[in-house]
Amino acid sequence: MAAPPGDLLESLFNHIALPPRLPGRQDIRLDRVERGLVERLLDATVNLSRLPHNDSVNEWESLRRSLETCRRVNSGGRLTKTSLLTALRELQGRDFIALHITEQNAALIIRLQEDGNSVLFEAFEASPLSEDVLASKNALRWDFPGSAVAISISEYEKTSFQDELATFLERASTESIKRFAAHTNKAGSFAFESRDTVDPALITQMLMTLLEVNGSRVFPPLLQKRVRDDVCWSEGGEKPWRRCPFWLVLRVAVHRHLSVTLGGDGGRIQYKFLICLALSRFLGECLGQIGLDLALFLKTKLCCRLVKLEVDKERAPANLSIHYDYWFTALGPDFRRYTNNATEQISMAWEGFKKRIQRPILTLPKYADPRHLFLSLRSSKDYIQRVLNEPFYRYTAPPFVSLYKLPQDYQLSSTVPKPGTAFANRYFRLSEIEIEIEIRESFDVPVLATDLCEQRCIELATEIENYLSTVGDAYDNNPEQKSVMLITVMELWVAMDACAAKMFSLLKDYNPGIPSDILDDLQIARLKDIHPLPADPIHAKTVVFELSCPNAFAAYRDCS
């Protein structure tokens, strides 16, 4: 099988693997995709039929002939009367004919019954509605076939019957009927919607009813499958991207054939190994042709299927374990070869990418190059020349200027406007209050008599309230001044707490409720502001009580 072009290979990958990132419009040459799908499934079937010690050679040869017929009949995405008549006349043994009626969104599988006296027609829908696909969280569960009719072999072999059936299927595969097409409500009227799937009633109901007139309705064992699909539509696309319906038709036809010829469990096992072999060979074909992320996704999908087969093998009874052992032994080397090749190529590409993006670290030379010992300064010549041509002035350092202090004899000036005067007065007043608190030697209050501590507590509380009221929002945008304000308040608070602890010695036995690291985030600009801070605010014995602290005095009072 010749290697397909890159765009066709990527289209095949999208329909087989169904990756998360999909195109936003329908494939231009969907008939080439359908042919590529059946060829890869046929290639895997040929490889399985040639395995040594295979007891199912006849069944696999029958599947090979059926897939070749399917490729010939469905060529070009449409059915022709000539190819249909040839396939209907050559149907024999355990072979089947899988037909995809594109315009009717339906599939038809024709095969002989095991007794050889009747022919079974199985019909089902080929692609789900876009609404159902978008509404599903994972995969859709479908039962196949949707309906089945059996007619006698004598009726089937009539030339008139085959001729009329071929004519009907040819026209159904090429002509769209608006009655069965999707519709939408636009401006209060129904309009034809070409972007959604068609109702398959022409095949699943009308044709099957006509066949039932010449035969009888039958109810074969149902095959349940998890159908995965997606609807991706981007701007500019005439139709959205949908998973190829022919791929579902092929999988259902192959699974039904193996289940009928090999039994339900045996056919399911061999069908799963067939899909794994098709995926592994497709993985080997994709390496180097598509992106490594897509190759990794396909490899992961293959490995997940193989792991599920291993789990099924462990749970299977003894009569089915023999089948698992044979197929794992026969196909295990191929699976390992394809997966190992994919892993090696992905690893090599990843290592090469890491080397390309790695920043080189060059060794330092032992000696500097003589060229590097001189500065050219080509762009600075004019500037240096201009500086050299300027007259030379002797530079004298400015005298030492002491830190600025607020004037003690500040007086209001009549030339200062009123808004500026009010602004300056506010901050001068705050400065005076803070200097007064700073120079006052009243914090060492434990030497006071007990009867004076109560009056001192009231005075300090009043002073804190007046100071906070005077500050207001003056320091909101200045973290350093805000820190000075907090230090000042804390100093007054510690003094007030010391007086309270002197009056009520019981307070010394309880947690004040102030964390020890509450002042760690202050921005202090002066060294002298650090000294007044207590080494541990907990020792300050403040009277801020917290009910959440089990050692607080408030908790003691609550318990009492």
N, C-alpha and C positions, 0 to 999 in steps of 0.2 A: 504494500500500500504506500503510494507516494506521499511525501510530506506535504500537508496543506499549507497555504500561506498563513502568515501570522494572524491576520484579521479573522479568517475562518476558524483557526485553532482557538482563538479567544472566544469566539461565539459558541463553539462547541463546549468550551469549558463552562461558560455561563449556564448553558442548558443542562449539562451533566452534573456539575457540582453545586450550582445555585449559590454563589458567594454573596456576602452582604452588600457589596457594591456592584450594581447592575446598570446596564445602559438605560437611557430614558426614552428609547423609541424601539419600535419593532425592527428586527433584522431585515436588511434589504433583500438578501437572497436566502430566504428561509428554506427553499428547496435544497440548496447545497448543504445547509445544516442538517436537514432530515436525511440526506444521503450519507453524510458523515456519521451520523448516529447509528444507522443500521449497519454501516461498514465496520464500525468498531465493535459492535455487538456480534457481528458475523465473524470477525477475526478472533474474538475470544472463544466463540463456539467451536471454530475449527481447531484451536489449540486444545480445548478440552476433549474433543472427539479423538485426538491422536495420542492421548495419554496411555501408557502401557497398563495392562491389567485392569482396564476399565470395563465393567460389566454392562455399562449403559451405552455402548457404542452405537447401537441401532437407534436409540432415542436421540442421541446427539446428532447423528447423521440426518435423521428426520427433521430436527430443528434447523440444521444447516440448510437443507433444501427449502424449508418453509421461509427462512429469512431471505434467501436468494430470490424466491418468488415475491416476497414482500417488497424487496428493493426494486424489482422489475415492474411490479404493478403500480406502486406508488411513486414512480419516477416523475420528477418535475412538479410534485405537489398536487397532481391531479390524476384521476383515473381515466383510462381510455378503454373503449369497448373491445378493441383487439386484444390488449393484454389481459383484460378481464376474462374474455372467452377462453383464452389459452390457459389461464390459471384454473378456471372452473373445470375444464375438461381434463386437466392433468392431475387434479386432486385425487390422491390415493393413500392407502395405508393410514399412518398416523400423522400425516402432514396436515398443515392448516394454512389458511389464507387470511392474512391480517390486512384489512382495508381501512384507510383513514379518509373519510368523506369530509374534506376540508371546509367547504362552504356550509355544511350542515352541523359542524362541530360534533361529529359522531364517528364511532368506530364500529366495524363489523368483523367478527371472526367466524370463519366457516371451516368446519372440520367434520370428518366422518366419525360416526359413533363407533363404539368398540365392537358392537355386533355386526357392523358393516351393512346394515339394512336401512340406515337413515343418515341424514346429514343434519348437523346442528348449526344453527345460526345464533350467534350471541351478539347483542348490541349494547352499547353503553355510551355515555357522554365522554368526550375527549378532553374538554377543558372546563373548569368550573367558572361560575360567574365571578366577575371582578368584585362584586359586593361581598360574596361569601369569602373570597380570598382575603380581602382587606379586613373583614370582621374577625377572622380566625386568629388566635394568638399563636398557634404553632402549625400543625398540619391538619388537613382535612381527612376524615375517615370515610372511605368509599367502599362499597360492596360491588364486586363485579361478578357476572354481567348484570346490566340493568334489566334485561329481558332476554328470553331464549325461546326459540321455536325449532321444532324438529320436523322435517319433511322426509318422505320415503325416498329411497335411492332411485326408484323408478321415475318418480316425479322430477327429481333433481336432474337426471340424465336426459330429460327431454330437451331437444334443441330449442323449442319455442320458449321454454322456461328460462334457460340460460341466456338466450338472446334478449328477452325482455328484461331480465334482471340486470344484465350488463348495460343495456341502454339506460335503464333507470338510474343506476349508480353513476354512470358517466355524466348524465345531466345534473344529478344531485351534487356531484363534486365540483362542478364548474359554474352552476347558476345559483345565485342567492335569491331567496324568497323573502320579500319584505314582511310577510305574515309571521314568519318565525324569527325575524331579526329582532334585536334588542331595541327598545323604545324608551324615550325619556319625555318628560312633561316640560314643554317650553311655551311660555306665554299662554297657558291654558289649553294647549293642544299637544297631542302626541307627535313626536318627531323621531325619525329613524336615527339610531345611535350606532355608528359603525365601529366605535372603539370598544364595545363590549362583545361578549361571546353570543353565539346564536343558539336558540332553542333547538335541541336535536330531535324534536318531535317528528319531523319528516321521516327519520330512520327508525327511532326507537318506538314510535307509535304507529305511524301509517304503514311503513314497509313491513314491520313485524306483524301487524294485523293482517295484511295481505298474504304474508307467508303462512300465517296461522290458518287461513282458509284452506290451503292445500296441505296442511299438516296439523300439528297440535302444539299447544303451549307446554313447555317442560320447565322444570325447576332444578337445575344442576347445583352442586355444592358451590356456595359463594366464596369468593376470594376477597378478603378484606385487606386493603392497602392504605398506608398513610401517604396522602398526596400532598406534596409541598409545591407551592407556586408563589408568585409575587406579581404585583402590578406596579410598574415603574414608568412614569410618564413625565417628561420634561418639556419645557416650552419649545415649540418648533416641530415636535414629533406628531405625525398624523395619527399614529396608533401607539398605545403604550406597549412596553416590553412585557411579554408574557412567556412563561416557560413553554417550550415546544410541545404541543399536544401529541405529536407523533412519538415522542420519547415515552410518554405514558402508554400509548397504544402498544409500542414494542414490548415494554416491560410486562404489561398485563398479558399480552399474547404469549410471551415466553413462559411466564410463571404458570399460566393456565395449561400450557402444553406439558410442562414438566410435572405438574401436579396430576394431570390425567394419565400420563404414560408411566410415571414412576411412583405414584401414590402421593398423598398429601404431604406427609413429613419428609419423605425422601426427595420429592420434587422441590420442596421449600429449601432444603439444605443445598441441593445442587444449584438452585437458582441464585442463592446468596453467594456461593463461591464463583458462579459465573459473573455476577456483578463486580465482585472484588477483583477478579482477574481483568475484567474490562477496565476498571478504574486504575489498576496497577500499570497495565500496558499504556493507558492514556497518560499516566503520570510520567512514564519514561519518554513518551513522545513530546510532552510539553516542556521538559527540562531544556533550558536555553532558548525557548521560543516565547515564553510568557514571563511575566514578572515573578520574582522569587516569592513575593507574598502570596500570589495565587498558587504557586507550586506547593508552598507550605500548607495552604488551606486544603488542597486536594490530598496531600499526604496525610494530614490529620484526619480527613474524612475517611480515607482508606483504613488507617490504623484503628479508628473507632469501630468500623465494621468488623475488622478482624478480632478485636477484643470482644465484641458481642458474640461472635462465633465461638470463641474460646469459652465464654461463660455458658453459652448454650450447650457446648460439648460436655462441660462438667455436670450440667443438670439433666442431660439426655439419658434415657435408658440404655441398656447394653446393646439392644439391636440397632439403635441409631448411632451409638458411639463409634461403631465400626465405620460408618460412612464419614463421620468427622475425621477419624484417624486417617482414612485413605486420602481424603482431599487435602488435609493439612500436610500429609507426607508428600503428596504429588505436587502441590502448588506452593508449599512453604518456601523452597529455594527461590522461586520467581518473586514471591512477595518480598522476601528479604533483599533480593538484589535490587529491585526497583526502589524500595524505601531507603536502602543504604546509599544508593546513588543520589537520590534526592537529598538526603541528609548531608552527604559530602559536598555536593555542589552548593547547597545553602550555607554550610559552614565556611567553605572557601570564599564565597562571596561576602559573607559577613566579616571574616578576618581581613579580607582585602579592603573592605570599606573602612574598618577601624584603622588600618595602617594609613589609608589615604587621608583621613581626617586628623590623624595624630600629629601634633605640632612637633617638628624636629628640634632637638636640643643639641646645638653644636658645641664642641669643646672649645675652650678658650685658648688662644695661641699663647705660647710662652713669651714671645717677644712681639712688640708692637711694630707694625709696618711703618717705615719712615714717612710714608705719605700721610699717615694718620696723626703725625706729630705737629702738623701745621693746619691752621684754620684759613680757609680761603676767604670767607666773609664777602662774597661777591655782591650780595644785595645790601651790605652794610657800609660799603665804601663811602657813599655820599653822606650818610649820617655821621660817620666818624670824622670825615673831613670837616663837616660843618661844626662839630663840637670842638675840634682842634683850632678852628679859626675864630672861635668866640673869645672875647677878652677874659683874662683870668681874674677872679675875685677871691680874696682871702676869706675863708669860711671861719666864722667864730661860733662856737657852740652857744646856745641860749642859756641864760642863767637858770639855776635850779628853781623850779616853781613848786611851792608846797601845795598840798592837797587843798582844794577849795572847801571852805567852811561857810555856812550861812552867816550873814552879818547879824551881829547882836543888836545893832541900832537901825534895823530895817524900818523905814517909814514909807507910808503910801505916797506915791508921786502923783501929782495932778496930771502929768502928761501920759500916764498909762491908761489905756481905755478900760472901761468897767469890766468887760468879759475877761481880759487878761488879769486884772486885779483880783477878781474872784477866784480865778484859777490858781494864781500864785498864793493867795491867802490860805487856800485850803491845804496846800502841800506844806507851807510854812507852819501852819498850825499842827499838822501831823508830825512834822519834824520836831517841834518843840515838845509835844507830848512824849514822843519816843525818847528824846534826850533826857527829859525829866525822869522817866521811868528807869532809864539806864543808869543815871548817876545817883539815884536815890538809894540809900543804904537801908532799905527796909525789908529785904528779903530774908534776913536772918531773924525770923520771927519766933523760933522756939524759945528765946530768952524772955518773951513776954509773959506776963502773969496770966493765969487761966481766966480771970475775970475780964481781961482786955482782949482775949482772942476772939470772942464773939463779935465785938464791935469791929475788930480788924477784918474778920471774914466778910462782914457786911460792906465795909469800905472797899475791899478788894473786888468784891462782886460788882459793886456799882462802878468801879473804875474800869473793869473789863467791859461792861455793857456800854459805857460812854465811849471807850476807845473803839470798839467794834462799830458803834453807830457813827462815829466821826470818820472812820476809814471808809465805810460803805463799799463802793465799787472803784475806789481810787487806784487800787493795786491789782485789778483783775487781769490786766495785760502785761504785768511786770512780775515774773516769777521770783526775782531776787527780793523786791520789796514785799511781795507776798510772804516770802520765807521770813523776813524780818518781823512782819506782823504776827505770824504764827509763833515765832520764838518769844515775842513780847507777851502774847496771850498765855503761852505755856509758863513763862516765868511768874506771871501774876497768879496763874492757876496753882502752881506748885506752892507758892507762898500761902494762898488761901487754904489749900489742902493741909499744909503743915499746921495751921491754926486749928483746923477742924480736928485733926488727929490728936492735937494736944488737949482739946476739950473732951474728945471721946476716944479714949485709948483703944477701944474695941476695933476701931477702923484699921489699926495696924495689922490685925490678924487676917485680913481679907484682901483679895485681889482687887486693885483699883479699877480694872476693866480696860485700861489703855495698853495696847500692844507695845512691846519694847522697841519695835522697829518703825514706829509711826513717824519719826522725824528723819528717817534715812534719806528721803527723797527731796529734802529741802536744798535749795541752791543758795549757799551762804558765801557772800563775797568778802567778808572781813573775818580775820582770824579771831578777833575778840568776841564775835558772836557765837563761837563754838563753846567757849568756857562756861557760859551760864547754863548750858544744856545739862540736865541730869544724866549721870552715867547710865541709869536704867530707869525709865519712866515708871516702872512698876513700884520702885522704892519711893516714888513721890506720894503714894497713897492717896491718889485723887479720889474724889467722891462721885465720880461718874460710874453709876452702877448699871450692870447689864444682867437681865434675867437669864440670858443664855449662858452665862458663866457660872458654873456650879459652885465656885469658891468666892463669888461676889457677896458683898454684904446684903444686897437686895434679895438674893436667894436665901440667905439666913433668915431675913425678916419674913419671907414668904412661908418658909417651913415652920417658923415659930407661930 
